[in-house]
């Protein structure tokens, strides 16, 4: 086996997708490099990593909780570290990368005890517990938000941005920026979703399960738009709230508003290409995608996120001028319309916020992170 980089990116899409993007960037930078993942057998990485063509080595893992289940943690962690250490010793691992989640700490401890250089990537403005622990063994921590650096003490931090999932950012021609590429895809996007070319498009989504507060605000606003004949909505309801949201749309007169409802959108690249303004949660991956593509957004942070990190994420982009943050408890029909209409219909406001979002974005984050990993790797 040749030189290998071992990545731990598990549990949620917020960890897995940046990991997959970084794996692809590492392969682009060094096609001879072996790339493998450490993960768990029952989480998202068990499906997504093999689908992307990378080997996944499963180890036992559990959450870092403070309840009675934490009594089992030393045993589970010991087994995971032992298995990961054995994997490192069997392979020519030149570097390890942690993205947070259950398997980051075992990989960090195994890397430390084998002398393997480690890079930690933190997606959020408020560092997660697993990454703060893993960073103690790291040669460097890559951050998405500048303020996250304060959570890692004296460990070296590098602002890389958050790698965007493979396939979401379309290929650009020489000298073409990503907003221009998005505009080029617009015709295909409108056709795919049955949208109209003469209307402004509001894209609304709340993650795979959906966001009930956002959905209710949107369906409740149907008769409050001042120019409904100029507006259309592409609404991904999410699985948990799909039936009730479809029923809510069916119970109201659309009043000239054109509405397309999907439970889940697979081709997010086309959804973004169709959009003029986006309403969504303030997860790090969503913010990375929006800013890479230069899209103005209304961010509604998930109120139960650990350490309220989504609010910190959203406020960072809002402070830069690239989004408007509305707390979940404040999101209703009136607030949605009042916030969205200037972004949709005032060209000056739209262009200003879009430009700020673009300036905030780091579409080359995966390449920069791959560069950092290879920089610290064992010669």
VONU-187249 format. One record per residue (C-alpha): residue number from 0; residue in three letters; x, y, z. Coordinates in Angstrom, 1 decimal, decimal comma, always signed. Layout:
VONU-187249
+-----+-----+--------+--------+--------+
|   k |   r |      X |      Y |      Z |
+-----+-----+--------+--------+--------+
| NUM | ALA |      X |      Y |      Z |
...
+-----+-----+--------+--------+--------+
This chain:
VONU-187249
+-----+-----+--------+--------+--------+
|   k |   r |      X |      Y |      Z |
+-----+-----+--------+--------+--------+
|   0 | UNK |   +0,0 |   +0,0 |   +0,0 |
|   1 | UNK |   +1,2 |   +3,5 |   -0,9 |
|   2 | UNK |   +1,0 |   +6,7 |   +1,2 |
|   3 | UNK |   -2,4 |   +6,9 |   +2,8 |
|   4 | UNK |   -4,5 |   +9,7 |   +4,4 |
|   5 | UNK |   -7,0 |   +8,5 |   +6,9 |
|   6 | UNK |  -10,2 |  +10,6 |   +7,5 |
|   7 | UNK |  -12,8 |  +10,5 |  +10,2 |
|   8 | UNK |  -16,0 |  +12,3 |   +9,0 |
|   9 | UNK |  -19,1 |  +10,6 |  +10,4 |
|  10 | UNK |  -22,5 |  +10,9 |  +11,9 |
|  11 | UNK |  -24,1 |  +13,7 |   +9,9 |
|  12 | UNK |  -23,9 |  +15,2 |   +6,5 |
|  13 | UNK |  -22,2 |  +18,3 |   +8,0 |
|  14 | UNK |  -19,2 |  +16,1 |   +8,7 |
|  15 | UNK |  -19,4 |  +13,6 |   +5,9 |
|  16 | UNK |  -19,8 |  +15,9 |   +2,9 |
|  17 | UNK |  -16,8 |  +18,1 |   +3,8 |
|  18 | UNK |  -14,8 |  +14,9 |   +4,3 |
|  19 | UNK |  -15,8 |  +13,6 |   +0,9 |
|  20 | UNK |  -15,0 |  +16,9 |   -0,8 |
|  21 | UNK |  -11,5 |  +16,9 |   +0,9 |
|  22 | UNK |  -10,9 |  +13,3 |   -0,2 |
|  23 | UNK |  -11,6 |  +14,3 |   -3,8 |
|  24 | UNK |   -9,3 |  +17,3 |   -3,5 |
|  25 | UNK |   -6,5 |  +15,1 |   -2,0 |
|  26 | UNK |   -6,9 |  +12,7 |   -4,9 |
|  27 | UNK |   -6,7 |  +15,7 |   -7,4 |
|  28 | UNK |   -3,6 |  +17,0 |   -5,7 |
|  29 | UNK |   -1,9 |  +13,6 |   -5,5 |
|  30 | UNK |   -3,5 |  +10,9 |   -7,7 |
|  31 | UNK |   -1,1 |   +8,2 |   -6,3 |
|  32 | UNK |   -2,4 |   +8,8 |   -2,7 |
|  33 | UNK |   -4,5 |   +6,1 |   -1,0 |
|  34 | UNK |   -7,5 |   +7,6 |   +0,9 |
|  35 | UNK |   -9,6 |   +5,8 |   +3,5 |
|  36 | UNK |  -12,2 |   +6,7 |   +6,0 |
|  37 | UNK |  -12,8 |   +5,6 |   +9,6 |
|  38 | UNK |  -16,5 |   +5,5 |  +10,6 |
|  39 | UNK |  -19,3 |   +3,6 |  +12,2 |
|  40 | UNK |  -21,5 |   +0,9 |  +10,6 |
|  41 | UNK |  -24,8 |   +2,5 |  +11,4 |
|  42 | UNK |  -24,5 |   +6,2 |  +10,5 |
|  43 | UNK |  -24,6 |   +8,2 |   +7,3 |
|  44 | UNK |  -21,0 |   +7,5 |   +6,4 |
|  45 | UNK |  -21,7 |   +3,8 |   +6,0 |
|  46 | UNK |  -23,7 |   +4,6 |   +2,9 |
|  47 | UNK |  -22,1 |   +7,8 |   +1,5 |
|  48 | UNK |  -18,4 |   +6,9 |   +1,8 |
|  49 | UNK |  -18,6 |   +3,6 |   -0,2 |
|  50 | UNK |  -21,0 |   +5,3 |   -2,7 |
|  51 | UNK |  -18,3 |   +7,9 |   -3,3 |
|  52 | UNK |  -15,8 |   +5,1 |   -4,0 |
|  53 | UNK |  -13,7 |   +5,3 |   -0,8 |
|  54 | UNK |  -13,0 |   +2,4 |   +1,6 |
|  55 | UNK |  -14,6 |   +2,7 |   +5,0 |
|  56 | UNK |  -13,1 |   +1,0 |   +8,1 |
|  57 | UNK |  -15,7 |   +0,7 |  +10,8 |
|  58 | UNK |  -14,9 |   +1,0 |  +14,5 |
|  59 | UNK |  -17,1 |   +1,1 |  +17,7 |
|  60 | UNK |  -18,1 |   +4,7 |  +18,7 |
|  61 | UNK |  -20,5 |   +6,5 |  +20,9 |
|  62 | UNK |  -21,5 |  +10,1 |  +21,7 |
|  63 | UNK |  -19,6 |  +12,2 |  +24,2 |
|  64 | UNK |  -22,5 |  +12,6 |  +26,6 |
|  65 | UNK |  -22,7 |  +13,6 |  +30,3 |
|  66 | UNK |  -25,5 |  +11,1 |  +31,3 |
|  67 | UNK |  -25,1 |   +7,6 |  +32,6 |
|  68 | UNK |  -24,3 |   +6,2 |  +29,2 |
|  69 | UNK |  -20,9 |   +8,0 |  +29,6 |
|  70 | UNK |  -19,9 |   +5,2 |  +31,9 |
|  71 | UNK |  -19,5 |   +3,0 |  +28,9 |
|  72 | UNK |  -17,3 |   +5,5 |  +27,1 |
|  73 | UNK |  -13,9 |   +4,4 |  +28,2 |
|  74 | UNK |  -14,5 |   +0,8 |  +27,1 |
|  75 | UNK |  -15,9 |   +1,8 |  +23,7 |
|  76 | UNK |  -13,3 |   +4,5 |  +23,2 |
|  77 | UNK |  -10,5 |   +2,1 |  +24,1 |
|  78 | UNK |  -11,7 |   -0,4 |  +21,5 |
|  79 | UNK |  -12,0 |   +2,3 |  +18,8 |
|  80 | UNK |   -8,5 |   +3,7 |  +19,5 |
|  81 | UNK |   -7,0 |   +0,2 |  +19,4 |
|  82 | UNK |   -8,7 |   -0,7 |  +16,1 |
|  83 | UNK |   -7,7 |   +2,7 |  +14,6 |
|  84 | UNK |   -4,1 |   +2,4 |  +15,8 |
|  85 | UNK |   -3,9 |   -1,1 |  +14,2 |
|  86 | UNK |   -5,2 |   +0,3 |  +11,0 |
|  87 | UNK |   -2,6 |   +3,1 |  +11,0 |
|  88 | UNK |   +0,2 |   +0,7 |  +11,6 |
|  89 | UNK |   -1,0 |   -1,7 |   +8,8 |
|  90 | UNK |   -1,0 |   +1,2 |   +6,3 |
|  91 | UNK |   +1,5 |   +3,8 |   +5,3 |
|  92 | UNK |   -0,6 |   +6,6 |   +6,8 |
|  93 | UNK |   +1,2 |   +9,9 |   +6,3 |
|  94 | UNK |   -1,6 |  +12,1 |   +7,8 |
|  95 | UNK |   -5,0 |  +11,9 |   +9,5 |
|  96 | UNK |   -7,9 |  +14,3 |   +9,2 |
|  97 | UNK |  -10,9 |  +14,7 |  +11,7 |
|  98 | UNK |  -14,1 |  +16,5 |  +10,8 |
|  99 | UNK |  -16,0 |  +16,0 |  +14,1 |
| 100 | UNK |  -18,4 |  +13,3 |  +15,1 |
| 101 | UNK |  -18,0 |  +10,1 |  +17,1 |
| 102 | UNK |  -14,9 |   +8,8 |  +15,4 |
| 103 | UNK |  -12,8 |  +11,9 |  +15,5 |
| 104 | UNK |  -11,5 |  +11,4 |  +19,0 |
| 105 | UNK |  -10,5 |   +7,8 |  +18,4 |
| 106 | UNK |   -8,6 |   +8,8 |  +15,3 |
| 107 | UNK |   -7,0 |  +11,7 |  +17,1 |
| 108 | UNK |   -5,8 |   +9,5 |  +20,0 |
| 109 | UNK |   -4,5 |   +6,9 |  +17,6 |
| 110 | UNK |   -2,7 |   +9,5 |  +15,6 |
| 111 | UNK |   -1,1 |  +10,9 |  +18,7 |
| 112 | UNK |   +0,2 |   +7,5 |  +19,9 |
| 113 | UNK |   +1,6 |   +6,6 |  +16,5 |
| 114 | UNK |   +3,1 |   +9,9 |  +15,8 |
| 115 | UNK |   +0,9 |  +10,5 |  +12,8 |
| 116 | UNK |   +0,4 |  +14,2 |  +11,8 |
| 117 | UNK |   -3,2 |  +15,3 |  +12,4 |
| 118 | UNK |   -5,4 |  +18,1 |  +11,0 |
| 119 | UNK |   -8,8 |  +18,9 |  +12,5 |
| 120 | UNK |  -11,4 |  +20,7 |  +10,5 |
| 121 | UNK |  -14,1 |  +22,7 |  +12,4 |
| 122 | UNK |  -17,1 |  +23,6 |  +10,3 |
| 123 | UNK |  -18,9 |  +25,8 |  +12,8 |
| 124 | UNK |  -18,3 |  +29,2 |  +14,5 |
| 125 | UNK |  -18,6 |  +27,4 |  +17,9 |
| 126 | UNK |  -16,2 |  +24,4 |  +18,0 |
| 127 | UNK |  -17,7 |  +21,0 |  +18,8 |
| 128 | UNK |  -16,7 |  +19,0 |  +21,8 |
| 129 | UNK |  -15,1 |  +16,2 |  +19,8 |
| 130 | UNK |  -13,0 |  +18,6 |  +17,7 |
| 131 | UNK |  -11,8 |  +20,4 |  +20,8 |
| 132 | UNK |  -10,6 |  +17,2 |  +22,2 |
| 133 | UNK |   -9,1 |  +16,0 |  +18,9 |
| 134 | UNK |   -7,3 |  +19,3 |  +18,4 |
| 135 | UNK |   -5,0 |  +18,7 |  +21,4 |
| 136 | UNK |   -3,2 |  +16,2 |  +19,2 |
| 137 | UNK |   -3,3 |  +18,2 |  +16,1 |
| 138 | UNK |   -0,6 |  +19,9 |  +14,0 |
| 139 | UNK |   -3,1 |  +22,3 |  +12,8 |
| 140 | UNK |   -6,9 |  +23,1 |  +13,0 |
| 141 | UNK |   -8,6 |  +24,3 |   +9,8 |
| 142 | UNK |  -11,6 |  +26,6 |  +10,6 |
| 143 | UNK |  -14,5 |  +27,9 |   +8,5 |
| 144 | UNK |  -15,3 |  +30,9 |  +10,7 |
| 145 | UNK |  -12,5 |  +33,2 |  +12,1 |
| 146 | UNK |  -14,1 |  +33,3 |  +15,6 |
| 147 | UNK |  -13,8 |  +29,5 |  +15,9 |
| 148 | UNK |  -10,0 |  +29,9 |  +16,3 |
| 149 | UNK |  -10,5 |  +31,2 |  +19,9 |
| 150 | UNK |  -11,8 |  +27,8 |  +20,9 |
| 151 | UNK |   -8,5 |  +25,9 |  +20,2 |
| 152 | UNK |   -6,1 |  +27,7 |  +22,5 |
| 153 | UNK |   -2,5 |  +27,7 |  +21,2 |
| 154 | UNK |   -3,0 |  +25,1 |  +18,5 |
| 155 | UNK |   -2,2 |  +26,5 |  +15,1 |
| 156 | UNK |   -5,4 |  +27,5 |  +13,2 |
| 157 | UNK |   -5,8 |  +28,1 |   +9,5 |
| 158 | UNK |   -8,8 |  +29,7 |   +7,8 |
| 159 | UNK |   -9,7 |  +27,4 |   +5,0 |
| 160 | UNK |  -13,5 |  +27,6 |   +4,7 |
| 161 | UNK |  -15,8 |  +24,6 |   +4,7 |
| 162 | UNK |  -15,4 |  +22,1 |   +1,8 |
| 163 | UNK |  -18,6 |  +21,9 |   -0,3 |
| 164 | UNK |  -20,0 |  +18,5 |   -1,2 |
| 165 | UNK |  -18,8 |  +17,0 |   -4,5 |
| 166 | UNK |  -21,0 |  +17,7 |   -7,5 |
| 167 | UNK |  -22,7 |  +20,8 |   -6,0 |
| 168 | UNK |  -20,3 |  +23,3 |   -7,5 |
| 169 | UNK |  -20,4 |  +23,1 |  -11,3 |
| 170 | UNK |  -17,3 |  +23,2 |  -13,4 |
| 171 | UNK |  -16,3 |  +26,7 |  -14,4 |
| 172 | UNK |  -14,7 |  +27,8 |  -17,6 |
| 173 | UNK |  -11,4 |  +29,7 |  -17,3 |
| 174 | UNK |  -12,1 |  +33,1 |  -15,8 |
| 175 | UNK |  -15,7 |  +32,2 |  -14,9 |
| 176 | UNK |  -16,8 |  +32,7 |  -11,3 |
| 177 | UNK |  -19,4 |  +30,4 |   -9,7 |
| 178 | UNK |  -22,3 |  +32,9 |   -9,7 |
| 179 | UNK |  -21,8 |  +33,1 |  -13,5 |
| 180 | UNK |  -21,8 |  +29,3 |  -13,7 |
| 181 | UNK |  -25,0 |  +29,3 |  -11,7 |
| 182 | UNK |  -26,6 |  +31,7 |  -14,1 |
| 183 | UNK |  -25,6 |  +29,5 |  -17,0 |
| 184 | UNK |  -27,4 |  +26,5 |  -15,4 |
| 185 | UNK |  -30,6 |  +28,5 |  -14,8 |
| 186 | UNK |  -32,5 |  +27,4 |  -17,9 |
| 187 | UNK |  -31,9 |  +23,7 |  -17,1 |
| 188 | UNK |  -32,9 |  +24,3 |  -13,5 |
| 189 | UNK |  -36,2 |  +26,1 |  -14,4 |
| 190 | UNK |  -37,1 |  +23,3 |  -16,8 |
| 191 | UNK |  -36,3 |  +20,5 |  -14,3 |
| 192 | UNK |  -38,5 |  +22,0 |  -11,6 |
| 193 | UNK |  -41,3 |  +23,4 |  -13,8 |
| 194 | UNK |  -40,5 |  +26,9 |  -12,8 |
| 195 | UNK |  -41,2 |  +30,0 |  -14,9 |
| 196 | UNK |  -38,4 |  +32,2 |  -16,4 |
| 197 | UNK |  -40,2 |  +35,5 |  -15,9 |
| 198 | UNK |  -40,5 |  +35,2 |  -12,1 |
| 199 | UNK |  -38,2 |  +35,7 |   -9,1 |
| 200 | UNK |  -37,6 |  +32,4 |   -7,3 |
| 201 | UNK |  -37,6 |  +31,9 |   -3,6 |
| 202 | UNK |  -36,0 |  +28,5 |   -2,6 |
| 203 | UNK |  -37,0 |  +27,3 |   +0,8 |
| 204 | UNK |  -35,7 |  +24,2 |   +2,6 |
| 205 | UNK |  -35,1 |  +23,0 |   +6,1 |
| 206 | UNK |  -32,9 |  +19,9 |   +5,8 |
| 207 | UNK |  -33,9 |  +16,3 |   +5,1 |
| 208 | UNK |  -36,5 |  +16,2 |   +7,9 |
| 209 | UNK |  -37,8 |  +19,7 |   +7,3 |
| 210 | UNK |  -38,3 |  +22,7 |   +9,5 |
| 211 | UNK |  -41,8 |  +23,1 |  +10,8 |
| 212 | UNK |  -41,6 |  +26,8 |  +11,7 |
| 213 | UNK |  -40,2 |  +27,7 |   +8,3 |
| 214 | UNK |  -42,8 |  +25,6 |   +6,5 |
| 215 | UNK |  -45,7 |  +27,2 |   +8,5 |
| 216 | UNK |  -44,4 |  +30,7 |   +7,9 |
| 217 | UNK |  -44,2 |  +30,0 |   +4,1 |
| 218 | UNK |  -47,7 |  +28,5 |   +3,7 |
| 219 | UNK |  -49,1 |  +31,2 |   +6,0 |
| 220 | UNK |  -47,7 |  +34,0 |   +3,8 |
| 221 | UNK |  -49,5 |  +32,9 |   +0,6 |
| 222 | UNK |  -51,9 |  +35,9 |   +0,6 |
| 223 | UNK |  -49,4 |  +38,5 |   +2,0 |
| 224 | UNK |  -46,9 |  +38,9 |   -0,9 |
| 225 | UNK |  -47,4 |  +42,3 |   -2,5 |
| 226 | UNK |  -46,4 |  +41,1 |   -6,0 |
| 227 | UNK |  -47,3 |  +37,4 |   -6,1 |
| 228 | UNK |  -47,6 |  +37,4 |   -9,9 |
| 229 | UNK |  -43,8 |  +38,1 |  -10,1 |
| 230 | UNK |  -42,9 |  +35,4 |   -7,5 |
| 231 | UNK |  -42,5 |  +31,6 |   -7,4 |
| 232 | UNK |  -41,6 |  +29,3 |   -4,6 |
| 233 | UNK |  -39,5 |  +26,1 |   -4,8 |
| 234 | UNK |  -40,3 |  +24,4 |   -1,4 |
| 235 | UNK |  -38,5 |  +21,3 |   -0,1 |
| 236 | UNK |  -40,6 |  +20,3 |   +2,8 |
| 237 | UNK |  -38,5 |  +17,6 |   +4,3 |
| 238 | UNK |  -39,8 |  +14,1 |   +5,2 |
| 239 | UNK |  -41,1 |  +14,7 |   +8,7 |
| 240 | UNK |  -43,4 |  +17,6 |   +7,8 |
| 241 | UNK |  -44,2 |  +16,8 |   +4,1 |
| 242 | UNK |  -47,8 |  +15,6 |   +4,4 |
| 243 | UNK |  -48,9 |  +18,4 |   +6,7 |
| 244 | UNK |  -47,2 |  +21,0 |   +4,5 |
| 245 | UNK |  -48,7 |  +19,7 |   +1,3 |
| 246 | UNK |  -52,1 |  +19,8 |   +3,0 |
| 247 | UNK |  -51,5 |  +23,4 |   +4,1 |
| 248 | UNK |  -50,6 |  +24,4 |   +0,5 |
| 249 | UNK |  -53,7 |  +22,7 |   -0,8 |
| 250 | UNK |  -55,9 |  +24,5 |   +1,7 |
| 251 | UNK |  -55,1 |  +28,0 |   +0,5 |
| 252 | UNK |  -55,6 |  +30,0 |   -2,7 |
| 253 | UNK |  -52,2 |  +30,8 |   -4,2 |
| 254 | UNK |  -53,4 |  +34,1 |   -5,6 |
| 255 | UNK |  -51,1 |  +34,2 |   -8,6 |
| 256 | UNK |  -48,1 |  +32,8 |   -6,7 |
| 257 | UNK |  -46,5 |  +29,8 |   -8,5 |
| 258 | UNK |  -45,6 |  +27,1 |   -6,1 |
| 259 | UNK |  -43,6 |  +23,9 |   -6,6 |
| 260 | UNK |  -43,4 |  +21,5 |   -3,6 |
| 261 | UNK |  -40,9 |  +18,7 |   -3,2 |
| 262 | UNK |  -40,3 |  +16,4 |   -0,3 |
| 263 | UNK |  -36,6 |  +16,4 |   -0,9 |
| 264 | UNK |  -34,4 |  +17,9 |   -3,6 |
| 265 | UNK |  -31,6 |  +15,7 |   -4,9 |
| 266 | UNK |  -30,3 |  +18,1 |   -7,5 |
| 267 | UNK |  -29,4 |  +20,9 |   -5,2 |
| 268 | UNK |  -27,0 |  +22,3 |   -7,8 |
| 269 | UNK |  -30,0 |  +23,0 |  -10,0 |
| 270 | UNK |  -32,2 |  +24,3 |   -7,1 |
| 271 | UNK |  -29,5 |  +26,8 |   -6,3 |
| 272 | UNK |  -29,2 |  +27,7 |  -10,0 |
| 273 | UNK |  -32,9 |  +28,5 |  -10,1 |
| 274 | UNK |  -32,9 |  +30,5 |   -6,9 |
| 275 | UNK |  -32,7 |  +34,3 |   -6,4 |
| 276 | UNK |  -33,1 |  +34,1 |   -2,6 |
| 277 | UNK |  -32,9 |  +31,2 |   -0,2 |
| 278 | UNK |  -34,5 |  +30,6 |   +3,1 |
| 279 | UNK |  -32,9 |  +27,8 |   +5,2 |
| 280 | UNK |  -31,3 |  +26,8 |   +8,4 |
| 281 | UNK |  -27,8 |  +28,1 |   +9,3 |
| 282 | UNK |  -25,8 |  +24,9 |   +9,2 |
| 283 | UNK |  -22,2 |  +25,3 |   +8,2 |
| 284 | UNK |  -22,6 |  +23,3 |   +5,0 |
| 285 | UNK |  -25,6 |  +25,4 |   +3,8 |
| 286 | UNK |  -23,7 |  +28,6 |   +4,5 |
| 287 | UNK |  -20,7 |  +27,3 |   +2,6 |
| 288 | UNK |  -22,9 |  +26,4 |   -0,4 |
| 289 | UNK |  -24,8 |  +29,7 |   -0,4 |
| 290 | UNK |  -21,6 |  +31,9 |   -0,1 |
| 291 | UNK |  -19,7 |  +29,8 |   -2,7 |
| 292 | UNK |  -22,5 |  +30,5 |   -5,2 |
| 293 | UNK |  -23,2 |  +34,1 |   -4,1 |
| 294 | UNK |  -26,8 |  +33,6 |   -3,1 |
| 295 | UNK |  -28,5 |  +36,1 |   -0,7 |
| 296 | UNK |  -30,3 |  +34,2 |   +2,1 |
| 297 | UNK |  -32,6 |  +34,4 |   +5,1 |
| 298 | UNK |  -31,1 |  +32,1 |   +7,8 |
| 299 | UNK |  -33,3 |  +30,6 |  +10,5 |
| 300 | UNK |  -31,0 |  +28,9 |  +12,9 |
| 301 | UNK |  -32,1 |  +25,5 |  +14,4 |
| 302 | UNK |  -32,8 |  +26,5 |  +18,0 |
| 303 | UNK |  -31,7 |  +23,2 |  +19,5 |
| 304 | UNK |  -28,3 |  +23,0 |  +17,9 |
| 305 | UNK |  -25,5 |  +22,2 |  +20,3 |
| 306 | UNK |  -24,1 |  +25,4 |  +22,0 |
| 307 | UNK |  -26,5 |  +27,3 |  +19,6 |
| 308 | UNK |  -23,8 |  +27,1 |  +17,0 |
| 309 | UNK |  -26,2 |  +27,7 |  +14,1 |
| 310 | UNK |  -27,0 |  +31,2 |  +15,5 |
| 311 | UNK |  -23,2 |  +31,9 |  +15,7 |
| 312 | UNK |  -22,8 |  +30,7 |  +12,1 |
| 313 | UNK |  -25,6 |  +32,8 |  +10,8 |
| 314 | UNK |  -24,6 |  +36,0 |  +12,7 |
| 315 | UNK |  -21,1 |  +35,7 |  +11,2 |
| 316 | UNK |  -22,5 |  +35,9 |   +7,7 |
| 317 | UNK |  -25,1 |  +38,5 |   +8,6 |
| 318 | UNK |  -22,3 |  +40,7 |  +10,1 |
| 319 | UNK |  -20,5 |  +40,5 |   +6,7 |
| 320 | UNK |  -23,7 |  +41,6 |   +5,0 |
| 321 | UNK |  -24,4 |  +38,4 |   +3,2 |
| 322 | UNK |  -27,5 |  +37,2 |   +4,9 |
| 323 | UNK |  -30,4 |  +38,2 |   +7,3 |
| 324 | UNK |  -30,8 |  +36,1 |  +10,4 |
| 325 | UNK |  -34,3 |  +35,5 |  +11,8 |
| 326 | UNK |  -34,6 |  +33,5 |  +15,0 |
| 327 | UNK |  -36,8 |  +30,4 |  +14,7 |
| 328 | UNK |  -39,2 |  +31,8 |  +17,4 |
| 329 | UNK |  -39,6 |  +35,0 |  +15,4 |
| 330 | UNK |  -40,2 |  +33,4 |  +12,0 |
| 331 | UNK |  -43,8 |  +33,8 |  +10,9 |
| 332 | UNK |  -45,6 |  +34,8 |   +7,7 |
| 333 | UNK |  -45,3 |  +38,6 |   +8,3 |
| 334 | UNK |  -41,6 |  +38,4 |   +9,2 |
| 335 | UNK |  -40,9 |  +36,2 |   +6,2 |
| 336 | UNK |  -42,5 |  +38,6 |   +3,7 |
| 337 | UNK |  -41,0 |  +41,7 |   +5,3 |
| 338 | UNK |  -37,5 |  +40,1 |   +5,1 |
| 339 | UNK |  -37,7 |  +38,4 |   +1,8 |
| 340 | UNK |  -39,4 |  +41,1 |   -0,4 |
| 341 | UNK |  -36,5 |  +43,6 |   -0,4 |
| 342 | UNK |  -34,1 |  +40,8 |   -1,3 |
| 343 | UNK |  -36,4 |  +39,6 |   -4,1 |
| 344 | UNK |  -37,6 |  +42,8 |   -5,7 |
| 345 | UNK |  -35,1 |  +45,6 |   -4,9 |
| 346 | UNK |  -32,1 |  +45,1 |   -7,3 |
| 347 | UNK |  -29,8 |  +47,3 |   -5,2 |
| 348 | UNK |  -30,4 |  +45,3 |   -2,0 |
| 349 | UNK |  -30,2 |  +42,0 |   -3,8 |
| 350 | UNK |  -26,9 |  +42,8 |   -5,5 |
| 351 | UNK |  -25,4 |  +44,2 |   -2,3 |
| 352 | UNK |  -26,2 |  +41,1 |   -0,2 |
| 353 | UNK |  -25,2 |  +38,8 |   -3,1 |
| 354 | UNK |  -21,8 |  +40,5 |   -3,4 |
| 355 | UNK |  -21,2 |  +40,2 |   +0,4 |
| 356 | UNK |  -22,1 |  +36,5 |   +0,3 |
| 357 | UNK |  -19,7 |  +36,0 |   -2,6 |
| 358 | UNK |  -16,9 |  +37,8 |   -0,7 |
| 359 | UNK |  -17,5 |  +35,7 |   +2,4 |
| 360 | UNK |  -17,5 |  +32,4 |   +0,4 |
| 361 | UNK |  -14,5 |  +30,1 |   +0,0 |
| 362 | UNK |  -15,2 |  +27,8 |   -3,0 |
| 363 | UNK |  -11,6 |  +26,6 |   -2,9 |
| 364 | UNK |  -11,9 |  +25,3 |   +0,7 |
| 365 | UNK |  -11,5 |  +21,6 |   -0,2 |
| 366 | UNK |   -8,3 |  +22,3 |   -2,2 |
| 367 | UNK |   -6,9 |  +24,6 |   +0,6 |
| 368 | UNK |   -7,6 |  +22,0 |   +3,2 |
| 369 | UNK |   -6,0 |  +19,2 |   +1,1 |
| 370 | UNK |   -3,0 |  +21,5 |   +0,7 |
| 371 | UNK |   -2,8 |  +21,9 |   +4,5 |
| 372 | UNK |   -3,0 |  +18,1 |   +5,1 |
| 373 | UNK |   -0,2 |  +17,5 |   +2,6 |
| 374 | UNK |   +1,9 |  +20,3 |   +4,2 |
| 375 | UNK |   +1,9 |  +18,6 |   +7,6 |
| 376 | UNK |   +2,1 |  +15,0 |   +6,3 |
| 377 | UNK |   +5,0 |  +12,8 |   +7,2 |
| 378 | UNK |   +7,7 |  +13,2 |   +4,5 |
+-----+-----+--------+--------+--------+
